[in-house]
Each structure stands twice: as C-alpha cells, then as structure tokens.
C-alpha cells in the first residue's frame, strides 16, 4: 500500500499505511530525536528541535517553523505531551497538545500500532479525543505525516 487510508469520526482520526521495513526501524524513526528531526522536516515546515524519550511518564516536545504556512495565525508549531505507553517495537502512545489548533482544549491522544507483515510493517495511527472540527483538521494532516515517515524509513531500509 503506497497511500494512507484515513477514517474519521466525530472524535478520532485513524490512518494506516504499509512500510517496507521491519517494525524496529519504524519504531526508531518514531522515537529517536535525530530521526524525528529528519523526517518531520520538509520544504514547507522545518524541524528546529525534538525532545523525545519513549518511556511512560516522560515529556516530549517539538518545534517546527514555516516561512510559507500559517495555521490559525501560527507559523511556529510546537506540539508537546507526555508518553503514556511504549512497547517497542509494536506500540507507542502519547498525549498531544498543539499551539495551532482552532479549538484549544484538553490534550488528545496519539497512538501508533506497528504490526509486522510479510513485507514489512503495517502502521496504524489513531488520534483520539478530538472535537468534530479538529477531527476534520487532523484528517487532512496525518496522511502527509505518515507518507513522510514511510519515505524516510524505506530510504534507510531498502
């Protein structure tokens, strides 16, 4: 599968993608700051910093900047939260707060489920606890994130 499948309801977004690499490689891309810096960066949005320690109870944060994109008046994007679960290389879950949401509210949850397949890894991302408006916003954003993850991991693990 080369594209993401997206399912959205009133309070969650579910995206799935196949990556031709083992779950261990995908998990490292999702949890190592030096990898996060590389694959979250693109021509529109540059990663300026990532702090990420994938142990439950640890805080994580990122800072990204864009010269061409503004979301709800912000061109600096600072998501952050707390690690809730980590079971390498199959599961990662954390709270998600962001400074650009149109409806700021309580933290939501991002959950990554990695399942080994005969050709690599099926990645399932579930972003839950969203309002209907935010569900629509993230439905448009997460597929590009998964595509960047796929491209990065597959280039490193041909």
C-alpha positions as CSV (number, residue, x, y, z in Angstrom):
1,X,0.0,0.0,0.0
2,X,1.6,3.3,-1.0
3,X,-1.1,5.7,0.2
4,X,-2.7,6.1,3.6
5,X,-6.2,5.0,4.4
6,X,-8.0,7.6,6.6
7,X,-11.1,7.1,8.7
8,X,-12.5,10.0,10.7
9,X,-15.4,10.2,13.0
10,X,-16.5,12.9,15.4
11,X,-13.7,12.3,17.9
12,X,-10.9,10.4,16.2
13,X,-8.8,10.0,13.1
14,X,-7.4,6.6,12.1
15,X,-4.7,6.4,9.4
16,X,-3.0,3.2,8.1
17,X,0.0,2.7,5.8
18,X,2.3,-0.1,4.8
19,X,6.0,0.5,5.2
20,X,8.6,-1.9,3.6
21,X,10.8,-2.1,6.7
22,X,10.7,-4.0,10.0
23,X,8.8,-2.6,13.0
24,X,12.1,-2.0,14.8
25,X,13.1,0.5,12.1
26,X,9.7,2.3,12.2
27,X,9.8,2.5,16.0
28,X,13.3,4.0,15.9
29,X,12.0,6.6,13.4
30,X,9.1,7.5,15.7
31,X,11.2,7.8,18.9
32,X,14.7,8.9,18.2
33,X,15.0,12.7,18.1
34,X,17.7,12.7,15.4
35,X,15.4,10.7,13.2
36,X,12.3,12.8,14.0
37,X,14.3,15.9,13.1
38,X,15.0,14.4,9.6
39,X,11.6,13.1,8.6
40,X,9.3,15.8,10.0
41,X,11.2,18.4,8.0
42,X,10.1,19.2,4.5
43,X,10.2,22.1,2.1
44,X,7.2,23.7,3.9
45,X,8.0,23.1,7.5
46,X,11.4,22.8,9.1
47,X,12.0,20.9,12.3
48,X,14.0,23.1,14.7
49,X,14.1,20.7,17.7
50,X,12.7,17.5,19.1
51,X,12.9,16.2,22.7
52,X,11.6,12.6,22.9
53,X,12.3,9.9,25.5
54,X,9.9,7.0,24.8
55,X,9.4,5.9,28.4
56,X,6.0,6.3,30.1
57,X,5.7,9.4,32.1
58,X,8.4,11.3,30.1
59,X,7.5,14.6,28.5
60,X,8.1,15.2,24.8
61,X,8.1,18.3,22.6
62,X,8.9,19.6,19.2
63,X,9.4,22.9,17.5
64,X,8.8,23.4,13.8
65,X,8.7,26.6,11.7
66,X,7.3,27.5,8.3
67,X,8.0,30.5,6.1
68,X,5.1,29.7,3.8
69,X,2.4,28.1,6.0
70,X,0.3,29.6,8.8
71,X,-2.3,27.7,10.7
72,X,-4.7,29.7,12.8
73,X,-2.2,32.6,12.8
74,X,0.8,30.5,13.8
75,X,3.9,29.7,11.7
76,X,5.7,28.1,14.6
77,X,4.3,24.8,15.5
78,X,5.0,23.4,19.0
79,X,3.3,20.1,19.7
80,X,4.1,18.5,23.1
81,X,2.8,16.0,25.6
82,X,3.5,13.0,27.8
83,X,4.4,9.4,26.9
84,X,1.6,7.2,28.0
85,X,2.6,3.8,26.7
86,X,5.7,2.3,25.0
87,X,6.1,-1.3,24.0
88,X,9.0,-1.4,21.5
89,X,8.7,-2.1,18.6
90,X,4.9,-2.5,18.5
91,X,3.2,0.3,20.4
92,X,3.7,4.0,21.2
93,X,1.1,6.3,22.7
94,X,1.3,9.9,24.0
95,X,-0.8,12.9,24.8
96,X,-0.9,15.6,22.1
97,X,-1.2,19.3,22.7
98,X,-0.6,21.9,20.0
99,X,-0.4,25.6,19.7
100,X,-2.2,25.8,16.3
101,X,-5.5,24.1,17.0
102,X,-8.5,26.1,16.1
103,X,-10.3,24.8,19.3
104,X,-7.7,24.6,22.1
105,X,-8.8,22.2,24.8
106,X,-7.7,19.2,26.8
107,X,-4.9,17.0,25.5
108,X,-5.8,14.4,22.9
109,X,-4.1,11.1,22.4
110,X,-1.9,9.8,19.6
111,X,-1.4,6.0,19.4
112,X,0.9,4.2,17.0
113,X,0.4,0.5,16.5
114,X,3.1,-1.3,14.5
115,X,2.3,-4.8,13.1
116,X,4.8,-7.0,11.4
117,X,3.7,-8.2,7.9
118,X,5.2,-10.4,5.3
119,X,6.6,-7.3,3.5
120,X,7.4,-5.0,6.5
121,X,5.1,-3.1,8.9
122,X,1.5,-2.0,8.9
123,X,1.4,1.3,10.8
124,X,-1.9,2.3,12.3
125,X,-2.1,5.8,13.8
126,X,-5.2,6.7,16.0
127,X,-5.6,10.3,17.1
128,X,-8.5,10.3,19.6
129,X,-10.2,12.7,21.9
130,X,-10.7,15.3,19.1
131,X,-13.7,17.6,18.7
132,X,-15.5,17.2,15.4
133,X,-13.8,20.3,14.0
134,X,-10.3,19.1,15.0
135,X,-11.1,15.7,13.7
136,X,-11.5,17.3,10.2
137,X,-8.3,19.3,10.6
138,X,-6.2,16.3,11.5
139,X,-7.8,14.1,8.9
140,X,-6.1,16.4,6.4
141,X,-2.7,16.5,8.2
142,X,-1.9,13.0,9.4
143,X,-1.7,11.3,6.0
144,X,1.2,13.6,4.9
145,X,3.0,12.7,8.2
146,X,2.6,9.0,7.6
147,X,3.9,9.4,4.0
148,X,6.9,11.3,5.3
149,X,7.6,8.5,7.8
150,X,7.2,5.9,5.1
151,X,9.6,7.7,2.7
152,X,12.2,8.2,5.4
153,X,12.2,4.6,6.8
154,X,12.1,3.0,3.3
155,X,15.1,5.0,2.1
156,X,17.1,4.0,5.2
157,X,16.0,0.3,4.9
158,X,15.9,-0.6,1.2
